[in-house]
Each structure stands twice: as C-alpha cells, then as structure tokens.
Amino acid sequence: MVNRNLFGEGEAGNRAFFLISAGSKCEGAKNCGAATTTVDFDVLGELEMVPTCEGHRAVIEKRVLEDLTRQGRLVSFGVNGRGRA
C-alpha cells in the first residue's frame, strides 16, 4: 500500500498519488518494474508527471531537461506533486 503522506497536497499531489497507487510502471527503463515516485514539470503551463522508480529518477530528469532545453524552455522539477516552481 502506498503512503499518501509521501505526496504533496492539492491536485498535483493527488494526481501523483493516483499514478503510483494505480501500479504505473517505471518509464526510466524497459522492464524495470513498478514506479515508486513521479518526476513533475510544466510544459506550456500544463503539469506533466512521469512515473519512475528512485533508481531511474535522474535518467528521466536528464531526458526531460535535454528535450526542453533543445526547445528553448526552462524547466523546474518536482517530485510526487511537490516542489515545482
């Protein structure tokens, strides 16, 4: 069972909690397994969340950072519905 206290309050925290508690798979690598956290960021004012495991969190952040930087966008990451600026 996933601990709700590990996620932020409000809509972003609820969305992250749902993604993880629903059994989302880690998007950091093929055949990795269950996601345990989300990497959160905004694209054109819309919240994006990528489910991942702790081991692949840095991989996801690097991919997103490289992609958005190529597009000339700034990015700020949050985790589990917390910390985006």
Steps between C-alpha positions, in 0.01 A plus 500: 500500500628846406533757781301814407726711724784456247311719252424871486170656587252622242439393144864422411548283808172319439592435139847369593353280774246354256769427238716309747223325692340386171814295429663710227817357354835679516564688175875525564591167341332210328394219731594696814187434698267704716539876533542632853514875432420762237718760330283810457549799269298751300482524122321806366324542832379139520616260769678191373583204722724210411476192723839353586693312764757678718779331307391650169386843624824669387469333157151644451605847618798498262284398201237765574762769563679425172175493303359823643835680480518414130161666465625811679290439811594528864406213726458459874440155644285383785445156650173337601301820452741718698764756414430639154569870469 
